[in-house]
Amino acid sequence: MQHSVVFSKLKLSDLIDKATKYIVMQGYSESAIRQYTRVWRHLKYFADSHSFEIFSLELSAKFMKEIYGIMDIFHPRDKKERWRIRFIWSLYEFSKNNCFIRQYSYYVSAIPEVYIVVYNLYKKYLSNKKQRSRSIITKLSRIKIFLLYLYNHGIFDIKEIIPDTIIKFIENLKYSSAYKCNILYTLREFLNCDNIAKLVQHGLSNILNTIQSNRYERLPSFFSDEEIKSILLAVNRKTPQGKKDYAIMILAIELGLRGSDIRKLKLDEILWDKNIIELFQKKTDEFVQLHMTENVRWSILDYIMNVRPKNNKYRNVFLRSRAPYKPHEKAYCFYGLINKYIHISGVKIKGRHHGLHSFRHGLATRLMNEGTPITIVSEALGHKSINSTKDYIRINFSQLRLVALEVRSDV
């Protein structure tokens, strides 16, 4: 059974001692060390009273249920439960790697045991196709949704899937139509994968051949100049965190950089004497050369000179704000950062996309409204194809038409 998995052959007391020394050596703050060790100490007391010596999933589940009322450590219900569980998974990561993975997963694997084989077959298929690691992670997360649906509805063998199973799964999806289509596109590929196609009914994937997606639904909304001003004014630039957050947002607002490129931006890619930033974009591998505005230049300098940890071995411009001071994880997209200041500013976001990418879309819109040629806009955004830029602009044309309809004909 999955709940009997043992994480480490070390005694729990020895594991906790080693993990405690690790966070001290890593320079964790005193308050963070107190939080970790307090939960681990309670876990040790609980283990002793229930005759557990080794750190295991069974022990973790019992502890979280009886002490904190968390019924399922694999599927926390809210932010508070996720926060509690992270202290358990930190021990799990340490028992495996002798270090912490800061982007904690709140479960070891959400894949039911009966579907691990087909899950891995699909993973191997994607790897053999030389797909980007980020694409593989995204597609596997979509297939995980399907496999969990099967398991939760009493289907424990992929051979049991019938057309009605697919139809009911589609009806059960509670996502935007764009994300729903992404899941179904991935499911079609999954069912057509050679090693998996041999296991399911012939032609099962044909049910998914008529997927239709409104590609423009996936494009982000953008903020008006007044809204951007309000969001930036919400940042307290007198604090270290405020200086960092402001610099990140200005890079997106005034240069249109994606979150992935801001995250991996290196000190060597900023040419101060020429006042430009040069980099190869992570998403497209296209080279871009961007002129720094005054806002960009001084906000980055402010962060580097006054906030960024000194004598650090990493070359990334932006490092974590808390120990260990290292680059942000690959999946980090600054979404929480943006939402914090949107909330403070009072800018309305209901029914709108509002991640960092909205700033990038806003730059495209501003450039177009200023009469900038589409080729220049495309170059500024670092698009691989001018058609991608046309998509951004097409949305703006729709908004212009809406404005036109509101103008009185007798004016």
C-alpha positions as CSV (number, residue, x, y, z in Angstrom):
1,M,0.0,0.0,0.0
2,Q,1.2,3.5,-0.8
3,H,0.7,4.7,2.8
4,S,3.4,2.3,4.1
5,V,6.2,3.9,2.1
6,V,9.3,4.4,4.3
7,F,11.3,7.5,3.5
8,S,14.5,6.8,5.3
9,K,16.2,3.9,7.1
10,L,17.6,6.4,9.6
11,K,15.9,6.7,13.0
12,L,13.6,9.7,13.1
13,S,15.7,11.3,15.9
14,D,18.9,11.0,13.8
15,L,17.1,12.3,10.7
16,I,15.8,15.3,12.6
17,D,19.3,16.0,14.0
18,K,20.9,16.0,10.6
19,A,18.1,18.1,9.0
20,T,18.4,20.7,11.9
21,K,22.2,21.0,11.3
22,Y,21.5,21.4,7.6
23,I,19.2,24.4,8.0
24,V,21.6,26.0,10.4
25,M,24.5,25.6,8.0
26,Q,22.3,27.0,5.1
27,G,21.8,30.2,7.0
28,Y,18.1,29.9,7.7
29,S,16.7,32.7,9.9
30,E,16.2,32.0,13.6
31,S,12.4,32.2,13.2
32,A,12.5,29.7,10.3
33,I,14.6,27.3,12.3
34,R,12.2,27.5,15.2
35,Q,9.3,26.8,13.0
36,Y,10.9,23.7,11.4
37,T,12.3,22.3,14.6
38,R,9.1,22.9,16.5
39,V,7.0,20.7,14.1
40,W,9.8,18.1,13.9
41,R,9.9,18.0,17.7
42,H,6.2,17.4,17.9
43,L,6.5,14.7,15.3
44,K,9.2,13.0,17.4
45,Y,7.0,13.1,20.5
46,F,4.1,11.7,18.5
47,A,6.2,9.0,17.0
48,D,7.5,7.9,20.4
49,S,4.0,7.7,21.9
50,H,2.9,5.5,18.9
51,S,6.0,3.3,18.8
52,F,7.4,4.6,15.5
53,E,11.1,4.8,15.1
54,I,11.5,5.4,11.4
55,F,10.2,8.3,9.4
56,S,7.4,7.0,7.1
57,L,4.3,8.1,5.2
58,E,2.1,6.2,7.6
59,L,3.6,8.1,10.6
60,S,3.3,11.4,8.7
61,A,-0.4,10.8,7.9
62,K,-1.3,9.8,11.4
63,F,0.6,12.8,12.9
64,M,-1.1,15.4,10.6
65,K,-4.5,13.9,11.1
66,E,-4.4,13.6,14.9
67,I,-2.4,16.8,15.7
68,Y,-3.6,19.2,13.0
69,G,-6.8,17.7,11.7
70,I,-5.4,17.3,8.2
71,M,-7.2,14.4,6.7
72,D,-5.2,13.9,3.5
73,I,-1.6,14.9,3.4
74,F,-1.5,14.3,-0.4
75,H,-4.3,16.8,-1.1
76,P,-4.3,19.7,1.4
77,R,-7.5,21.6,1.3
78,D,-6.1,25.1,1.7
79,K,-3.1,27.3,2.2
80,K,-2.9,26.7,5.9
81,E,-2.8,22.9,5.4
82,R,-0.2,23.2,2.7
83,W,2.0,25.3,5.0
84,R,1.7,22.7,7.8
85,I,2.6,19.8,5.4
86,R,5.7,21.4,4.0
87,F,7.6,20.7,7.2
88,I,6.9,17.0,6.7
89,W,8.0,17.0,3.0
90,S,11.1,18.9,3.8
91,L,12.2,15.9,5.9
92,Y,11.2,13.6,3.0
93,E,13.4,15.6,0.6
94,F,16.3,15.6,3.1
95,S,16.0,11.8,3.6
96,K,16.4,11.4,-0.2
97,N,18.9,14.1,-1.2
98,N,20.5,15.4,2.0
99,C,19.1,18.8,1.1
100,F,15.8,20.6,0.7
101,I,14.0,21.3,-2.5
102,R,12.4,24.7,-1.8
103,Q,9.6,24.3,-4.4
104,Y,8.0,21.7,-2.2
105,S,5.6,19.2,-3.6
106,Y,2.8,18.6,-1.1
107,Y,2.7,14.9,-2.0
108,V,5.2,12.3,-3.0
109,S,3.2,11.4,-6.1
110,A,-0.4,11.9,-6.9
111,I,-0.3,9.1,-9.4
112,P,-2.2,6.0,-8.2
113,E,0.0,3.0,-8.1
114,V,-2.0,1.1,-10.7
115,Y,-1.2,3.9,-13.3
116,I,2.5,4.5,-12.5
117,V,3.6,2.2,-15.4
118,V,1.5,4.0,-18.1
119,Y,2.4,7.4,-16.6
120,N,6.1,6.5,-17.1
121,L,5.5,5.1,-20.6
122,Y,4.1,8.5,-21.6
123,K,7.0,10.3,-19.8
124,K,9.5,8.2,-21.8
125,Y,7.6,8.9,-25.0
126,L,7.8,12.7,-24.5
127,S,11.5,12.4,-23.6
128,N,12.2,10.4,-26.8
129,K,10.5,13.2,-28.8
130,K,13.1,15.6,-27.4
131,Q,10.4,17.9,-25.9
132,R,11.5,20.7,-23.6
133,S,11.6,19.7,-19.9
134,R,9.0,22.3,-19.1
135,S,6.6,21.0,-21.8
136,I,7.1,17.5,-20.4
137,I,6.2,18.6,-16.8
138,T,3.1,20.5,-18.1
139,K,1.8,17.5,-20.1
140,L,2.4,15.1,-17.3
141,S,0.5,17.3,-14.9
142,R,-2.5,17.2,-17.4
143,I,-2.4,13.5,-17.7
144,K,-2.3,13.2,-13.9
145,I,-5.7,14.9,-13.9
146,F,-7.1,12.1,-16.2
147,L,-5.5,9.2,-14.3
148,L,-6.8,10.5,-10.9
149,Y,-10.2,10.8,-12.5
150,L,-10.1,7.2,-13.5
151,Y,-8.9,6.0,-10.1
152,N,-11.5,8.1,-8.2
153,H,-14.3,6.6,-10.4
154,G,-13.3,3.0,-9.8
155,I,-11.3,2.4,-13.0
156,F,-8.1,0.7,-12.1
157,D,-6.9,-0.6,-15.5
158,I,-6.4,1.5,-18.6
159,K,-7.9,-1.4,-20.6
160,E,-11.3,-0.7,-18.9
161,I,-11.6,2.8,-20.5
162,I,-14.5,3.0,-22.9
163,P,-15.8,5.9,-25.0
164,D,-18.3,6.8,-22.3
165,T,-15.4,7.2,-19.9
166,I,-13.8,9.9,-22.1
167,I,-17.1,11.7,-22.5
168,K,-17.8,11.7,-18.8
169,F,-14.3,12.9,-18.1
170,I,-14.8,15.9,-20.4
171,E,-18.1,16.7,-18.8
172,N,-16.4,16.6,-15.4
173,L,-13.6,19.1,-16.2
174,K,-14.2,22.4,-14.4
175,Y,-11.7,24.6,-16.1
176,S,-11.7,27.4,-18.6
177,S,-12.4,26.2,-22.2
178,A,-8.8,27.0,-23.2
179,Y,-7.2,24.9,-20.4
180,K,-9.8,22.2,-20.9
181,C,-8.7,22.0,-24.6
182,N,-5.1,21.8,-23.5
183,I,-5.9,18.8,-21.3
184,L,-7.8,17.1,-24.1
185,Y,-5.1,17.7,-26.7
186,T,-2.6,16.1,-24.3
187,L,-5.0,13.2,-23.6
188,R,-5.3,12.6,-27.3
189,E,-1.5,12.4,-27.6
190,F,-1.4,10.1,-24.6
191,L,-3.9,7.7,-26.1
192,N,-2.1,7.7,-29.4
193,C,1.3,7.0,-27.8
194,D,2.5,3.7,-29.3
195,N,3.0,1.7,-26.1
196,I,-0.3,3.0,-24.6
197,A,-2.4,2.7,-27.8
198,K,-1.7,-1.1,-27.6
199,L,-3.4,-1.2,-24.2
200,V,-6.6,0.7,-24.9
201,Q,-9.5,0.1,-27.3
202,H,-8.7,0.7,-30.9
203,G,-9.7,4.2,-32.1
204,L,-10.4,5.4,-28.6
205,S,-8.6,8.7,-29.3
206,N,-10.9,9.4,-32.2
207,I,-13.4,10.8,-29.7
208,L,-11.0,13.7,-29.2
209,N,-10.4,14.5,-32.9
210,T,-13.0,17.4,-32.9
211,I,-11.5,19.5,-30.1
212,Q,-11.9,23.1,-30.9
213,S,-10.2,25.9,-29.0
214,N,-10.6,29.6,-29.0
215,R,-6.9,30.4,-29.1
216,Y,-7.5,34.0,-28.2
217,E,-9.0,33.2,-24.9
218,R,-5.6,32.2,-23.7
219,L,-4.1,35.6,-24.4
220,P,-3.6,37.7,-21.3
221,S,-5.5,40.9,-20.5
222,F,-3.5,44.0,-20.1
223,F,-3.5,46.8,-17.6
224,S,-4.1,50.4,-18.5
225,D,-1.5,53.1,-17.8
226,E,-3.4,54.3,-14.8
227,E,-3.7,50.7,-13.5
228,I,0.0,50.1,-13.9
229,K,0.7,53.4,-12.1
230,S,-1.6,52.3,-9.2
231,I,0.1,48.9,-9.0
232,L,3.6,50.4,-8.9
233,L,2.6,53.0,-6.3
234,A,1.5,50.1,-4.0
235,V,5.1,48.9,-3.8
236,N,7.0,50.2,-0.7
237,R,10.4,50.9,-2.3
238,K,11.9,51.7,1.1
239,T,12.0,48.0,2.0
240,P,14.4,45.4,0.6
241,Q,11.5,43.3,-0.7
242,G,9.9,46.3,-2.3
243,K,13.1,47.3,-4.1
244,K,13.3,43.8,-5.6
245,D,9.6,43.5,-6.5
246,Y,9.7,46.9,-8.2
247,A,12.7,46.0,-10.3
248,I,11.1,42.8,-11.4
249,M,7.8,44.5,-12.4
250,I,9.6,47.3,-14.2
251,L,11.5,44.8,-16.4
252,A,8.1,43.3,-17.4
253,I,6.3,46.6,-17.8
254,E,9.0,48.6,-19.7
255,L,11.0,45.9,-21.5
256,G,8.3,43.2,-21.8
257,L,10.5,40.4,-20.4
258,R,8.8,37.1,-19.6
259,G,8.9,35.9,-16.0
260,S,11.2,33.0,-17.1
261,D,13.7,35.5,-18.6
262,I,13.6,37.7,-15.5
263,R,14.2,34.7,-13.3
264,K,17.3,33.6,-15.3
265,L,18.7,37.0,-16.1
266,K,22.4,37.1,-15.3
267,L,24.6,40.0,-14.1
268,D,26.8,39.5,-17.2
269,E,23.8,40.1,-19.5
270,I,23.4,43.7,-18.3
271,L,25.9,45.9,-20.3
272,W,25.9,49.0,-18.1
273,D,28.3,51.0,-20.4
274,K,26.0,50.5,-23.4
275,N,22.8,50.7,-21.3
276,I,21.4,47.5,-22.8
277,I,20.4,44.0,-21.7
278,E,21.3,41.1,-24.0
279,L,20.0,37.6,-23.6
280,F,18.7,34.5,-25.3
281,Q,15.1,34.0,-24.3
282,K,14.3,30.8,-22.5
283,K,11.0,30.1,-24.3
284,T,12.1,30.7,-27.9
285,D,15.9,30.7,-27.7
286,E,15.8,33.9,-29.7
287,F,18.5,36.6,-29.0
288,V,17.2,40.0,-27.9
289,Q,18.9,43.3,-27.2
290,L,16.9,45.7,-25.1
291,H,17.6,49.3,-24.3
292,M,17.3,50.0,-20.6
293,T,15.0,52.9,-19.7
294,E,15.9,55.1,-16.8
295,N,13.4,53.3,-14.6
296,V,14.8,49.9,-15.5
297,R,18.4,51.0,-15.0
298,W,18.0,52.7,-11.6
299,S,15.6,50.1,-10.1
300,I,18.0,47.2,-11.0
301,L,20.9,49.2,-9.5
302,D,18.9,49.9,-6.4
303,Y,18.3,46.2,-5.9
304,I,21.8,45.1,-6.7
305,M,23.5,47.7,-4.5
306,N,21.2,47.7,-1.5
307,V,19.4,44.4,-1.4
308,R,21.1,41.6,-3.3
309,P,23.3,39.4,-1.1
310,K,27.0,40.3,-1.5
311,N,29.8,37.8,-2.3
312,N,27.3,35.3,-3.7
313,K,28.4,32.5,-6.0
314,Y,25.3,32.8,-8.2
315,R,25.3,35.1,-11.3
316,N,21.5,35.5,-11.5
317,V,20.4,39.1,-10.9
318,F,17.4,38.1,-8.7
319,L,18.0,35.7,-5.8
320,R,15.6,34.4,-3.2
321,S,14.7,36.9,-0.5
322,R,15.3,34.4,2.3
323,A,18.0,31.8,3.0
324,P,19.3,29.9,1.2
325,Y,20.1,32.8,-1.1
326,K,20.0,31.2,-4.5
327,P,18.2,31.6,-7.8
328,H,14.4,31.0,-7.8
329,E,13.2,27.6,-8.8
330,K,12.5,26.9,-12.5
331,A,8.7,26.8,-12.0
332,Y,8.6,30.2,-10.2
333,C,6.7,32.8,-12.2
334,F,6.3,35.8,-9.7
335,Y,2.5,35.3,-9.8
336,G,2.1,35.8,-6.0
337,L,4.3,39.0,-6.2
338,I,2.0,40.6,-8.8
339,N,-1.2,39.6,-7.1
340,K,0.0,41.1,-3.8
341,Y,0.3,44.6,-5.3
342,I,-2.8,44.3,-7.4
343,H,-4.7,43.6,-4.2
344,I,-3.1,46.5,-2.4
345,S,-3.7,48.9,-5.3
346,G,-7.4,48.0,-5.6
347,V,-7.2,47.3,-9.3
348,K,-10.1,45.2,-10.4
349,I,-9.1,41.8,-11.9
350,K,-12.4,39.8,-11.9
351,G,-12.7,38.0,-15.2
352,R,-9.2,39.1,-16.3
353,H,-5.9,37.3,-16.7
354,H,-3.5,39.1,-14.4
355,G,-0.1,37.5,-14.2
356,L,3.3,39.1,-15.0
357,H,2.5,38.3,-18.7
358,S,-0.2,41.0,-18.6
359,F,2.5,43.6,-18.4
360,R,4.2,42.2,-21.5
361,H,0.9,42.3,-23.4
362,G,0.5,45.9,-22.1
363,L,3.8,46.9,-23.7
364,A,2.7,45.5,-27.0
365,T,-0.5,47.5,-26.8
366,R,1.3,50.7,-25.9
367,L,3.8,50.3,-28.7
368,M,1.0,49.7,-31.2
369,N,-1.0,52.6,-30.0
370,E,2.0,54.8,-30.5
371,G,2.2,53.8,-34.2
372,T,5.2,51.5,-33.9
373,P,5.6,49.2,-36.9
374,I,4.6,45.6,-36.2
375,T,8.1,44.4,-37.1
376,I,9.6,46.6,-34.4
377,V,7.0,45.4,-31.8
378,S,7.8,41.8,-32.7
379,E,11.5,42.5,-32.3
380,A,10.9,44.2,-28.9
381,L,8.9,41.2,-27.6
382,G,11.4,38.7,-29.0
383,H,8.7,36.8,-30.9
384,K,10.0,34.0,-33.1
385,S,7.2,34.6,-35.6
386,I,5.5,37.9,-36.5
387,N,2.2,35.9,-36.3
388,S,2.6,35.7,-32.6
389,T,2.7,39.5,-32.5
390,K,-0.4,39.8,-34.7
391,D,-2.3,37.7,-32.2
392,Y,-1.5,40.4,-29.5
393,I,-2.6,43.2,-31.8
394,R,-5.7,41.4,-32.9
395,I,-7.0,41.5,-29.4
396,N,-6.5,45.2,-29.3
397,F,-8.5,45.7,-32.5
398,S,-11.4,43.9,-30.8
399,Q,-11.1,46.3,-27.9
400,L,-11.0,49.3,-30.2
401,R,-14.2,48.0,-31.9
402,L,-15.9,47.8,-28.6
403,V,-15.0,51.4,-27.8
404,A,-16.3,52.5,-31.3
405,L,-19.7,50.9,-30.5
406,E,-19.9,53.1,-27.4
407,V,-19.5,56.3,-29.3
408,R,-22.8,58.1,-30.0
409,S,-23.6,58.3,-33.7
410,D,-24.9,61.9,-33.3
411,V,-21.7,63.3,-31.9
